[in-house]
Amino acid sequence: QVQLVESGGGSVQAGGSLRLSCVTSGIISNRFKYCMGWFRQAPGKEREGVAHVNTASSNTYYADSVKGRFTVSRDNAESTLYLQMDSLKPEDTAMYYCAARQTAYTYCGDRSQNVYKYWGQGTQVTVSS
């Protein structure tokens, strides 16, 4: 059973930084490949993918809106996925979710929310101007 638990959200002023963490259990990355991602959903908007990483290759993928400001990484020893968010903007305000899915590949071609099987409960990020 895969479980994901996010933490690290909070309130910050524009230009500030936050680091989100997603502690995972049930992900056997030394035997299987996974795509792991961070998604966000602002009030009244659809959930969107922010950053993704393949656990086998460490290939990373970013939405254009966060490229150069956000960094996704994974600590296999700690079974934790991170999202370092720098130069935060008010439009980054949203509930952030960690997600995972098993894959047969070393890349994450399909990064839509529909293909992700496992989800955390979310952590709120609020950026004030």
C-alpha positions in Angstrom: 0.0 0.0 0.0 1.5 3.3 -1.1 1.0 6.3 1.2 2.1 9.9 0.6 2.2 12.6 3.3 3.0 16.2 2.4 4.3 18.9 4.7 6.1 22.2 4.5 3.4 24.5 3.3 2.8 27.8 4.8 2.5 31.6 4.2 5.3 33.6 2.7 5.8 36.9 1.0 6.5 37.2 -2.7 10.1 36.5 -3.5 10.4 34.1 -0.6 11.1 30.4 -0.5 9.5 27.2 0.8 10.4 23.6 0.7 7.7 21.0 0.5 8.3 17.4 1.6 6.4 14.3 0.7 7.2 11.3 2.8 6.4 8.1 1.0 5.8 4.5 2.2 5.2 1.5 0.1 7.3 2.7 -2.8 10.0 0.2 -3.6 12.2 2.3 -5.8 15.0 -0.3 -5.9 12.7 -2.8 -7.6 10.2 -0.7 -9.5 10.2 2.5 -11.5 7.9 5.4 -10.5 6.9 8.8 -11.7 6.5 11.1 -8.8 5.0 14.5 -9.2 3.9 17.7 -7.5 0.5 19.1 -8.5 -1.3 22.2 -7.3 -4.8 23.5 -7.3 -5.9 27.1 -6.7 -9.5 28.0 -5.8 -11.7 27.9 -8.9 -9.0 26.4 -11.1 -8.1 22.9 -12.3 -5.4 20.9 -10.8 -2.1 21.3 -12.7 1.2 19.5 -12.8 4.1 21.5 -11.4 7.1 19.2 -11.4 7.8 15.5 -11.9 10.7 13.1 -11.5 11.4 9.5 -12.6 12.8 7.5 -9.7 14.9 5.3 -12.0 16.6 7.9 -14.2 16.1 11.1 -12.1 14.8 12.8 -15.2 12.8 15.9 -14.1 10.1 17.8 -15.8 8.7 21.3 -15.0 5.7 23.4 -15.9 6.7 26.5 -17.8 5.3 28.6 -15.1 7.8 27.3 -12.5 10.8 26.5 -14.6 13.9 28.1 -13.1 12.2 28.7 -9.8 11.2 25.3 -8.5 13.3 22.2 -8.1 12.0 18.7 -7.6 14.3 16.1 -6.0 14.1 12.7 -4.2 16.0 11.3 -1.4 15.7 7.5 -1.9 17.3 6.7 1.5 14.7 8.8 3.3 11.9 7.9 0.9 11.1 11.5 0.6 10.2 13.7 -2.4 11.0 17.4 -2.2 9.9 20.5 -4.0 12.1 23.5 -3.4 10.2 26.7 -4.3 12.1 29.9 -4.7 11.2 33.4 -6.0 7.6 32.6 -5.1 4.8 34.7 -6.6 1.2 35.3 -5.5 0.1 33.2 -8.4 1.8 30.2 -6.8 -0.8 30.2 -4.1 -2.5 26.9 -4.1 -3.0 23.5 -2.4 0.0 21.4 -3.4 -0.3 17.6 -3.7 2.3 14.9 -4.0 1.4 12.0 -6.4 3.0 8.8 -7.6 2.5 6.1 -10.2 4.4 3.0 -11.2 5.9 3.0 -14.7 7.8 0.7 -16.9 10.0 3.5 -18.3 12.9 5.7 -17.3 10.9 8.8 -18.4 7.5 10.2 -17.5 5.9 10.9 -20.8 2.3 11.3 -19.6 2.3 13.7 -16.7 -1.4 14.4 -16.5 -3.2 13.9 -13.2 -5.4 11.2 -14.6 -2.5 8.7 -14.8 -1.3 9.2 -11.2 -2.7 6.5 -8.9 -1.5 7.6 -5.5 -2.1 11.0 -3.9 -1.3 12.7 -0.7 -3.8 14.9 1.2 -2.2 18.2 0.2 -0.4 21.1 1.9 -1.4 24.8 1.5 1.0 27.4 0.1 0.0 31.0 0.3 2.1 33.8 -1.2 1.3 37.4 -0.4 2.3 40.4 -2.4 
